[in-house]
Amino acid sequence: MRIVCPSCQAAYEVPEKMLTGTPRKVRCARCGNNWVPELTVSPIEVAPPMVAPEAVMHAAVPEQTMPPAEPAPTPKQALPEPPAMGPRVGEKLTPEPDDRQAGHRTARLAGLGWAASIAVLAGAGWAAVFFRADVMAVWAPSRRLFDLLGLR
């Protein structure tokens, strides 16, 4: 069953058995709106009454004509698209993506994070070299490192 958030129009595919019974509130993952989805109930098809076989045998059957058959599609005609399928069992229900730039924003933020990390490490290295006399006075084992680097 497809439900749509009345606030932001996010569409969700939900198994019908989850919404049957007493009405329950649902919350939109996109905008956080709470609402009670309206269930569309299809009318129950009523079966024709059962007729005794003897009555059928003695009844006059009017002649029926068959409607003309649809012509088969020619190779030039396009076949109709198959209906869209819902989520598979166990799939996470997510709204349909409407913002295609979200992946680009995430990549930009990751790049900024890397740049900031490199800048912090470069700054720490510069400070260690610039203040190496103070570092060696406070932390004696650092003298071996600065000797190896030729910065004593």
N, C-alpha and C positions, 0 to 999 in steps of 0.2 A: 504494500500500500504506500502511496506517495503522499507525504504531508508537506505543507509549505508554511514557513513562518510568516504570520501576518505582518510582522514588523519590517523584516529585511528581505523577505521573499526567498530565503534559503530553502532549497528542496532536499528532502530526506526520503530514503526508501526504508520503510519499517515493516517487519513482518506483521500481518494483520492480527495474528494471535496475541501480539503484545499490547494491542489497543482495544481488544474486545473486553467485555465485562463492564465494570464500573468506570466512568470517565476518570482519567488521570491527567495531571498536568505534565507537560514536557517543556524542556528548556532548550532554546536554540543555542548551538555551539558557537555561532558567529556573533550574535548580538546580545545573548543572555536573556532574551525575552521569554517569559513563561506564558504558556497558553494551553488550552484544552483543545486538541484537534477534533474537528467534526468528522464523524465517520459517515461515509456515503454508503447507504445500504441499498443493494440492488434488489429490485422486486423479486419475490419468489415466484418462480414459474409454476403454474398450476397444471397438473397433468390432466388430460382429458378423462372423463369418467369411463370406467371399464364397461364394455358391452359384452353381453353373453355371446359366445361363438355361434349359437343357433340363430340369433337375430341377425348376425352379419351374413350368414349363408342365405337367408331368405330376403334380405334387403336388396332393393334395386340399386345397383351401383351406377352413378352417372359417369358418363365418359369424360375423362380428364385429358387435357392437352398439356403437353410439356412446354415450358417456356423455352425460347431459343437459347442455345448454349452460347457462352461467350467465346469468341474466337481466341485461339491460343496466341500468346504474344509472339510477334515476329522478332527476329534477331535485332531489328532496328529499334524496337521498343525497349525501354528500360524496365527491368523488373522492380517491384516495390521493395523498399528497404525492410529488413526484418525488424520486428519490434525490439526496443531496447530492453535488456535484461536487468534485473535488480542486483543488489549485492549478493555475493556468495555467503554461505553459512560461515559465521565467525569473522566476517569482514567488518572493519570499523566503519560506522556510519559517519560520513563527513559531508559537509555541504559541498555543493558543486563549486569549483573554483571560479571566481569572477575577477580576481586580481591576478593577472599573469605576470606582474612585475615583482611579486613576493620573492621568487627565487633569486632575482637579480639583486634585490635589497639585501637578502641574506648573504649572498656572495660578497657584496660590498662591505657589509659589516664584518665579515670574517677577514677580509683583506685589511680593514682598518685595525682589527685586533692584532693581526700579525705585525703590522707596521708599528703599533704602539709597543708591542713586546720587544721588537728589535731595538727601538729607540731607548727603552729602559735599560736593556743590556748594554748598549753602546755607551749610554751615560754612566752606568756603573763602572764599565771598563775605563772610560776616560777619567773618572774620579779616582779610581785605584791607581792609575799611572800618575796623575797630577799630584795627588796627596800620598805618594808612596812612602815618603820619609815618615809621615805620621802613622801610616798603616804598619810599617815595619817596627816602629817604636811600641805600638800597642799590641801587635800580634807578631811575635818573633818567628814562627814558622813561615811567614810570608817572605822572609828574606831569601829562602831557598828558591821560591818561585821567581822573584825579581832577579836573582842571580842567573837562573836559567834563561830568562828573557833578556838578560844583558841590560837591565834597567836599574842597577844598584847605584 
